[in-house]
Amino acid sequence: MHRFAGETYTGFLYPAKGISVQLPVWFEVGSFVVLGIILALDLLLVLRRPHEPSMKEAGLWVAFYVALAMVFAGAMFMFAGPEFGGQFVAGWVTEYSLSIDNLFVFIIIMARFAVPRKYQQEVLMVGIIIALILRGIFIMLGAIVIEQFSWVFYIFGAFLLWTAWKQAQDEGEDEEDRENPLIEKLRKVIPMSEKFDGGKLRTVVNGKKVFTPMLIVFVTIGMTDLLFAVDSIPAIFGLTQSAFIVFTANIFALMGLRQLYFLLGGLMNRLIYLKHALSVILAFIGVKLVLHAMHMNELPFINGGHHIEWAPEIPTYVSLAVIVGTIIIAVIASLVSSGAQKAKLDARLEEDARKSKSMSDAE
């Protein structure tokens, strides 16, 4: 704790430059309280009125959450200065991009388990809450490890480079059709109905209480969130070592993700180069982490345990420019490519088939 001009501040160490970010306690606590209230109201809205939001409704919500993130970024610039304000923006953009990548998997999960569109909001909201809890745990553990062991940046950097390489391979698409072994065991052990019963986890079949397929959907979403948390937390720690910035960037990245799912719709299938852009971003941050580890080196078998002074530290504004520029290029290239046009047509045909099936079922 620190006191300046009669106000209490907390310090989050930024090891790369020996600077600690000073933020008023009321600002930190107030941020979490306000964000918690907004998320609670959002969840309450979903539970009380399950529906498929219109493009206008989804667009307004996404715009609201993006504007909220920009307001918070402005507050960070005001209270913590441009360095930490820039770190928040870079972290938020990176996490938001990785969260959009989550949507590809969520779309596959929803389609595979045939979750009714009316209840997909509820599934997505539960997934977001699970993601927040898991990321909170990972952030606390990561902050503790980083504070005690600077060499962990070597591991984080190598892991991100490996993740970037795997993502660039475009492999594993066929694996989506195979059921996870854990899900198979759950189906055998837990009594389960064949069909959904609204958004309920349990229902009654032949006078006996059983679980609905919604349980499997939630388990699958949770496992997916865990995998994405393992990837995303090292990535943002490569941009800032402030636990407060890391956690708030993750919260803002996940807020509005539910509405973004419905807003983008078929556009998700057209962003064919987004995965490649994310692999470039992860590789860039991986290199940045390795360089940072070299600069802070204390391992005795590397340079005799001394810092490697010639290893450059990549400034925050350079990281932000690379991240934003890569995403813009990928989106533009995706939208103008012939592959995206084919994906658009396939999505339209799939939507027409879904509507025809719904009409026949109603008859």
N, C-alpha and C positions, 0 to 999 in steps of 0.2 A: 504493500500500500504506500501511496505517496500523497502529500498534501501540497497544493499550490493555490494561491489566491483564495484561501478559505474553503476549497473544495477537495474532496477525497478522490484519489485516482488509483487505478490499478495498473500495473505494468506487465505487458506481455513481451518477453524478450525476443528480439530478432537477432539470432546468433550471427547471421551473415555479416552484419555491419556494427554489431555491438550497440544497437539502438533499441530502446524499449518504448513501445507505444503506450502513451499515457491517455487513458480514457476515464471520464468521470464514472463513478459507480452507478449513479442514477441513469446514465446513458446505457450502460451495459444491461443493468437489471430491467430498465424500462423497455429496451429493445426486445428482450426475451418475453416479457409480459405481453407486450403489444402483439408480437408475432404469435405467441401461444393463443391469445384471444381470437385472432383472425383465423388460425387453423381450426380452433374449436368451433367457431361459427360456421366455417366451411363444411366441417364434418357434420354438424347438426343439420345444415341445409340439405346435405346428401341423404341423410338418414330419414328426414321428415318428408322429403319430396324427391324420391328416386325418379329420374327421367333422363332422356337423351337430350342434352343441351343443343340449342340451335347454334348455327355459325355465329350469329350476332352475339348471343349470350356468352359463348366460349371466347369470342374475340375480345369482348369487354372485360372479362375476368383476366385474360392473359395480359391485356394492356394495363389493367390495374396493378397486377403483381410486378410487371416490369417497371412501371412508374414508381412503385413502392421501393423497389431495389435501387432505382436511380436517386430517390430521395435519401435513402440510407447512405448511398455512396457519397452524396453531397455532404451529409452529416459527418461521415468519416473524414472527408477532406477538411472540413471545418474544425473538428475536434482533434484529429490525429495527424493532419498534414497530408501533402500530396503523395508521399511515399506509401503510406499505409492505405490511403484512399485508393491509389492505383493498384495496390495488392488486392484489395477487396474486389475491385472491378475485374481484374484479371482472373481471380479465383472464381468469381461468380460466373463469368463468361465460360470458363473452362468447365465448371461443374454443370452449368446449364446445357452445354453442348453434350457432355457425357450423359446427362439425364435424358436428353432428346434421344440419344442412342438407346436408352432403356425402353423408350416407347416402341422401338422396332420389336423388341422381345415381348413387351406387353401385348402388342397386336397379335403376335403368334400365339401367345398363351390364351388370349380371349377367343381367338378363332378356333384353336384346337379343342377347347373345352366347351365351345358353343355357348358362351355366357351371353344371356339376353342383353341387348343394347341398353335397355332400361336400367339394368343393375350394374353396368360396367363402371359407372361413376363410383359406386360403393367399393368395388374391388380395387379401383385405382387409389381411392382415398386410404383404404387399409394398407395398400402397398406403400404409399408415401409415409404413413405413420411408422410402419416397420422399418423403412429406409432411414428415417430420422433417428430412431432408437439405435439401430445398428451403427450408423455413422457417428452418433454421439459417443458410443462406446469406443469405436476405432480412433476417434479424434483424441479422446482422453488418454488412451494407451499410447497413441503416436506421440503426443506432446510430452508424455513422461519419458518415453524411450529416447526421443530426440534431445531432451534436456540432459540426459545422463550419458548418452553415447552418440557422439557426432558421426562415428563411422557408419551408422545405420543409413546415412544418405547414400553410401555406395550400394547398399542392398536395395533401397528404394529406386535408385537410378537404374540399376541392372534389371529390376523387376519391370519397370515401366518400358524399358527398351525391349524386353522380351514380350511384354503385352502388346506393344506397338507392332512388333514383327508378326505376332500371331493374328492380330486384327487385320493386318494388311494382306494376309494370305487368302482371305475370303473363304475360309474353310469352316466346316461345322454346320453348313446349311442343312445337309441331309440328316444331321443328328437331331434336329428339332422334331423329326417325325418319330423318334424313339423315346419311349417313356422313361423317365428317371427311375432307377431301381427303388428309391425310397417311396416314390408315388405308387409303384406296383405293390410294394409291401403294405402300404396303407390301405389300398383297395382290398387286399386279402384279409387284413386283420380287423379293419373297422367296418361295421355294417353300414352300407351306403345305398342310397336310392339311385335309380337310373337317371332321374330328371331333377332339374332345379325346382325349388319351391319359392319363387320370388327371390329375395335376397337372404333367405334364412340359411343358417348353418345346419339346423336339424329340422326334421319333418316326421310325420307319422305315416307309415306304410303298413297296411293290414293290421292296424292296431299296435304296431311296434315302432318305438322311436329310433330313427336312424339318421345318420349324417347325410347331407346333400353333397353333390359334386363341388359346391362352393368351398368346402373345406380344402379339397385338393387344389383348387385355384389359389386360395390364400397361402397354402404351403408352398406352392410353386412360385408365387410372387415373392414370398419371403426369402426363399433360397436364391432367387434371381437378384434380389436386393443385396443379399450378403456378398455375392460374387462382384457386383458392381461397386460395393463399398470398398472391397479389397483393392480394386483398381483405382478408384477416384481419390481416396484419401492420400495415398502417396503422391498423386499428381498435384493436389493443391498444396501439400506441404513443400512441394518444389517451388511454389510461388510465394509463400509466406509461412513463417513459423509461429504466427500468432494464433493461438487456439481460438480466440474470440472471432477473428476474421475467418478462420477455416469453418467454424460451425455456422456463423451467420451466412456465409457464402453458400453453404450446403442447404440451409433452410430456404433462402431465397431462390435457389435453383430448383428445389422440389415444389415450392409453392406455385400453383398455377399449372403444374405439369398435367394434372387431371384434365383441365380445360383445354390445354394444348393438344392433348390426345384427340379430342373431338374436333378441334379447329383445323388441325393439319389433315386429318382423315386420309384420303388417298394420296395426298402430297408426300406422305412418308415414303411410299413406294417409289416416288420419283427422285428422292434425294439419294441417288445411287452412289455418289462420291463422298457422302458424309462419313462413312466408316473409314475411308482412306484419309480424309482430313483429320479425323480423330486420332488415327495412327500416327500421322505427322506431328500432331500436337503432343501426344504422349511421348514420342521419341524426342522431341525438342525438350520437354520438361525433364525427361530421363537424362539427357546430356547435361542440362543445367544442374541437376542434382549431383551428378558425378563430378562436375567442375567445382561445385560448392564443397563437396566432400574432400576434394583435393586441396582446396583453399584452406579448409579447416582441419586437414589431416593430422591425426594423432597416432595412426597405426605404425608400430615400430618397424615393420617390414616394408613400408612405403616411405621413401625419402628419409629413412632413419628416424621416422616419427615426427618430422618437422612439417610445418605448413608448406605447401607448394605455392609460393608467392606468385609464380607466373600464370597460374590457373586463373582465368578471368571470371569475374562475377557478372552475370548477365543482368543488366538493369531491369526494373519492373516495367518501364515503358516499352522496352524492346520485347519483353515477353508478351505484353498486351497487344502490341502491333502484330507479332507473329501469329498469335492465337486468333485474333479478329480477322486478320488478312486471310489466313488459311480457311476459315469458315466461309467467308464471303466468296472466295474463289471456288470452293467446293459446291456451294449452293448455286452459283451462277452456272458453273460447268454442268451440274446435274440437270438444271432446268432447261438448258439449251441442247442437251445431248439427245440422240435418237433413242437411246436406251430408256431415258425418262419418258419419252413420248409413248413408247411401247408399254411401259409400266402404267402410265395414265390410262391407256386403253384397256389394259388387263383389269385395272381397278374398277373402271366403269362397268365392264362386263360382269365382274364379280358382284358389284353393287346391284346391277339389274337382276342377276340371278337370285340374290338374297331377297330382293323385293318380290320377285315372282314366287319364291318359295313361301314367303310370309302371306301373300294373297291366297295361295292354294291351301295353306294350312288353315286360314281363316274361313274359307269356304267349307 
